Amino acid sequence: MSKIHYFQRYSSIENTVTNNTLQLLARIYDYSATAASRFLTDITGQPIDIGIEITQQERVGNAVPDGAIIQRSFKILIEAKVDSPPDSEQLLRHAATFGGESQKVLLLLTKQSIGITENEIASLIRATHPDVVFRNVTYGSICNATKGLFKEHEVTMAALIEDYIEYCNDASLFDQSKYLLRIVPCGESVDINKKHGIYFHPSDRGYTPHAFVGIYANKTVQAILGIESVFDIDLTNGHLEKTLVTGENTDKFDTHIREIVQDAKVVCGYEIATGHRFFCGTIIDTDFRKSSSGGIQGARFVNLRELLGSFAGVADIAQRLRGIQWQ
């Protein structure tokens, strides 16, 4: 079954990126005002309090009312760019539209950090609007800010976050694919996946581009597969037809493809000779253990650069993940 997305992909990127980012925030806020507050505080660098504050018998000047219910005011304006450069005059016009809010934040969303230009624009804005905070935020930073907002059992919100990250990656708002480890629950197929150095799933199943597959079973990633070629295959009456999806167009995996199709039928009862996608490459054993309770219900992604820093290929990754735990 094809994956249903939370965030639209098919209009022009200029018309969707702001809408999708605002929808992300709206969905987070609808679910938890506290999570939305943490998220906005992270990306703006300012303490953003969402919700009311209730106090009792707090002195205000010469008066001590029995109670008070307070809502702090803030306003965050967003200008989203994809490929066009920042426009200082446009941002100054945005800054002029703030009113009497106690917190005023102007965000410029970009694919890459604008570097020293951020300080230059901030200085221009402060000169005429000293109470407006200007900050440049990358789409990658927004994705990073979503991590840790929700617990493992909050599966709907986890799926929402994953789809926004996937949208950003698909739209080339940032590209983290060469650092991504996709951890997949393999169940009955784990031994044949490891034996042949191939992971398979239905061809119509959507997924975020990634460079590594984590073969997961029994609470641990048992092996790391460094993807070299991805094929959609049709094996009928002994005749193998491969359609290259990505990577190297090669015949060197053909024997293993044929054998894993047979093993999947005999060992697992799976019919994968048609309608399946095969991720082929170099596979190395590891022991990257899940420390939290329960298994995983679907694929999980780990950014290896964030976890390990620089690394030197699949063997290095497998060795360094041994003994590390994840949740």
C-alpha positions in Angstrom: 0.0 0.0 0.0 1.3 3.5 -0.9 2.1 5.7 2.0 -0.4 8.5 2.8 1.4 11.8 3.6 0.4 14.4 6.1 2.1 17.1 4.0 1.4 17.8 0.4 4.1 17.3 -2.2 2.6 18.1 -5.5 2.2 21.9 -5.7 5.1 24.2 -6.4 7.5 24.2 -3.5 7.2 28.0 -3.0 3.5 27.5 -2.4 3.8 24.6 0.0 6.8 25.0 2.3 5.3 27.8 4.4 1.9 26.0 4.6 3.5 22.7 5.5 5.7 24.3 8.2 2.7 26.1 9.7 0.6 22.9 9.5 3.3 21.1 11.5 3.2 23.8 14.2 -0.6 23.7 14.2 -0.7 20.0 14.6 1.8 20.1 17.4 -0.1 22.8 19.2 -3.5 21.0 18.8 -1.9 18.0 20.4 0.1 19.7 23.2 0.5 23.4 24.0 3.5 22.5 26.1 5.2 20.7 23.2 4.5 23.7 20.9 6.0 26.0 23.5 9.2 23.9 23.6 9.3 23.7 19.9 9.0 27.5 19.4 11.4 28.3 22.2 14.0 26.0 20.4 13.7 27.5 16.9 13.3 31.2 18.0 15.9 31.2 20.8 13.4 33.1 22.9 11.3 31.8 25.8 7.8 31.4 24.2 5.1 30.6 26.8 1.8 29.3 25.4 -1.2 29.1 27.7 -2.4 31.0 30.7 -0.6 31.8 33.9 -2.7 31.6 37.1 -1.5 33.3 40.3 -3.1 33.9 43.7 -2.8 37.0 45.9 0.2 38.4 44.0 0.9 42.1 44.7 0.6 44.4 41.8 1.7 47.9 42.8 -0.4 48.9 45.9 -3.0 46.2 45.2 -3.3 42.6 46.1 -6.0 41.0 44.0 -7.3 37.6 45.1 -6.2 36.0 41.9 -5.0 36.7 38.4 -5.2 34.9 35.0 -2.6 36.1 32.6 -1.9 35.4 28.9 1.5 36.7 27.7 1.3 38.2 24.2 3.8 37.3 21.5 3.9 37.4 17.7 6.1 35.4 15.4 6.3 36.4 11.7 7.8 34.0 9.2 9.4 34.6 5.8 10.2 31.4 4.0 12.8 31.2 1.2 13.8 28.2 -0.9 16.3 29.2 -3.5 16.0 33.0 -3.6 18.3 35.1 -1.4 17.1 37.1 1.7 15.6 40.5 0.9 16.5 43.0 3.6 13.9 45.5 2.5 11.2 42.9 2.6 12.2 41.9 6.1 12.2 45.5 7.2 8.7 45.8 6.0 7.7 42.7 7.9 9.3 44.1 11.1 7.2 47.3 10.7 3.9 45.3 11.0 4.4 44.3 14.6 2.0 45.9 17.1 2.0 46.1 20.9 3.0 42.5 21.5 5.4 41.9 24.4 7.5 39.5 22.3 8.2 40.1 18.6 10.1 37.6 16.6 10.8 37.6 12.9 12.0 34.3 11.4 13.7 33.8 8.0 13.5 30.2 6.9 16.2 29.0 4.5 17.8 25.8 3.2 21.3 26.8 4.5 22.4 29.3 7.1 22.9 32.8 5.7 25.9 33.2 7.9 27.1 36.7 8.6 24.2 38.1 6.6 22.0 37.3 9.6 23.9 39.7 11.8 23.8 42.4 9.2 20.0 42.1 8.7 19.5 41.9 12.5 21.4 45.2 12.9 19.3 46.9 10.2 16.1 45.8 11.9 17.3 46.8 15.4 18.1 50.3 14.1 14.4 51.0 13.4 12.6 48.3 15.4 14.8 47.7 18.5 12.2 45.4 20.1 12.0 42.9 17.2 14.2 39.8 17.4 15.4 38.6 14.0 16.6 35.0 13.5 17.6 32.9 10.5 16.4 29.2 10.9 17.1 26.4 8.5 14.6 23.7 7.6 17.1 21.2 9.0 17.0 23.1 12.4 13.2 22.9 12.4 13.5 19.1 11.9 16.0 18.8 14.7 13.8 20.8 17.0 11.0 18.2 16.6 13.2 15.5 18.1 12.3 14.5 21.6 9.0 16.4 21.6 7.0 13.2 21.9 7.3 9.8 23.6 7.7 6.5 21.8 4.0 5.5 22.3 2.7 8.8 20.8 2.8 7.1 17.4 0.5 9.6 15.5 2.7 12.5 16.3 5.9 10.5 15.6 4.5 9.7 12.1 3.6 13.4 11.6 7.2 14.4 12.5 8.7 11.7 10.3 6.6 12.8 7.3 7.6 16.5 7.7 11.3 15.5 7.8 10.6 13.3 4.7 8.9 16.2 3.0 11.9 18.5 3.7 14.3 15.8 2.3 12.1 15.1 -0.7 11.8 18.8 -1.5 15.6 19.2 -1.2 15.2 21.7 1.6 18.1 19.8 3.1 19.7 16.5 2.3 20.5 14.2 5.1 20.2 10.9 3.1 23.9 10.1 3.1 23.9 10.1 6.9 20.6 8.3 7.5 20.3 4.8 9.0 16.8 3.4 8.5 16.1 0.8 11.1 13.6 -1.8 9.9 11.9 -4.6 11.9 12.7 -7.8 9.9 11.1 -10.5 12.0 11.2 -13.9 10.3 13.4 -12.6 7.5 16.3 -11.4 9.6 18.6 -14.4 9.0 18.1 -14.3 5.2 18.6 -10.6 5.1 21.9 -11.0 6.9 22.9 -14.0 4.8 22.4 -12.3 1.4 23.1 -8.6 2.3 19.7 -7.6 1.0 16.6 -6.0 2.5 13.3 -6.1 0.6 9.9 -4.5 0.9 7.0 -3.8 -1.5 7.8 -1.6 -4.4 4.9 0.8 -3.7 5.9 1.5 -0.1 7.1 5.0 0.4 10.3 5.8 2.3 12.7 8.6 3.0 16.0 8.3 1.0 18.8 6.9 3.1 22.2 5.3 2.8 22.1 2.6 5.4 19.6 -0.1 6.6 19.6 -1.4 10.1 18.5 -5.0 10.2 16.4 -5.1 13.5 15.1 -8.1 15.4 14.8 -9.0 19.1 15.4 -5.5 20.5 18.7 -4.9 18.6 20.0 -3.8 15.2 21.9 -7.0 14.3 23.5 -5.8 11.1 24.2 -2.6 9.1 23.6 -2.7 5.3 25.5 -0.1 3.3 23.2 0.4 0.3 25.0 0.2 -3.1 22.1 -0.6 -5.5 18.3 -0.5 -5.2 16.3 -2.5 -7.7 12.7 -3.3 -8.4 12.7 -6.9 -9.6 10.6 -9.4 -11.5 11.7 -13.0 -11.3 9.4 -15.1 -13.5 10.1 -18.6 -14.7 13.8 -18.2 -13.8 14.1 -14.9 -15.8 15.3 -12.0 -13.7 14.4 -8.4 -14.8 15.8 -5.6 -12.7 14.8 -1.9 -12.8 17.4 0.3 -11.2 15.9 2.7 -8.7 19.1 4.3 -7.4 22.8 3.5 -7.0 25.0 1.3 -9.2 23.5 -0.6 -12.1 25.3 -3.9 -11.7 24.7 -7.7 -12.0 26.9 -8.5 -9.0 23.9 -9.0 -6.7 21.9 -11.2 -9.1 22.8 -14.5 -7.4 21.9 -13.2 -4.0 18.6 -11.8 -5.4 17.6 -15.1 -6.8 18.6 -17.0 -3.6 16.8 -14.6 -1.2 13.6 -14.8 -3.3 13.7 -18.6 -2.9 14.7 -18.4 0.8 11.9 -15.9 1.5 9.4 -18.5 0.2 10.8 -21.5 2.0 11.8 -19.9 5.3 9.2 -17.2 5.7 6.4 -18.1 3.3 6.8 -14.8 1.5 6.2 -14.4 -2.2 8.6 -11.6 -3.3 9.5 -12.6 -6.8 7.5 -9.6 -8.2 6.3 -6.3 -6.8 9.2 -5.9 -4.4 12.2 -3.5 -4.0 15.6 -4.9 -3.1 18.2 -2.9 -1.2 21.5 -4.5 -2.0 25.0 -3.8 -0.6 27.6 -4.6 2.0 26.4 -5.9 5.3 28.3 -6.0 8.6 27.1 -7.5 11.9 26.7 -5.2 14.8 24.8 -4.9 18.1 23.0 -1.6 18.3 20.5 -2.3 21.1 17.2 -0.7 21.9 17.1 0.2 25.6 13.4 1.2 25.9 10.6 -1.3 26.4 8.8 -2.9 23.5 9.8 -3.4 19.9 9.3 -1.0 17.0 6.1 -0.8 15.0 7.7 0.6 11.9 10.9 2.0 10.5 13.0 4.3 12.7 15.6 6.8 11.4 18.9 7.6 13.0 21.2 10.4 11.7 24.6 8.8 12.0 26.5 12.1 11.7 24.7 13.4 14.8 25.3 10.2 16.7 28.8 9.3 15.6 30.3 12.4 14.0 32.3 11.6 10.9 32.6 7.9 9.9 34.5 5.9 7.4 32.0 3.5 5.8 29.7 0.6 6.9 32.4 -1.4 8.7 33.3 1.6 10.9 29.7 2.3 11.6 29.0 -1.3 12.6 31.9 -1.4 15.0 31.2 2.0 16.6 27.5 1.2 17.1 28.3 -1.9 19.2 27.5 -1.2 22.8 25.6 2.0 22.1 21.9 2.0 23.1 19.0 3.9 21.6 15.3 4.4 22.5 
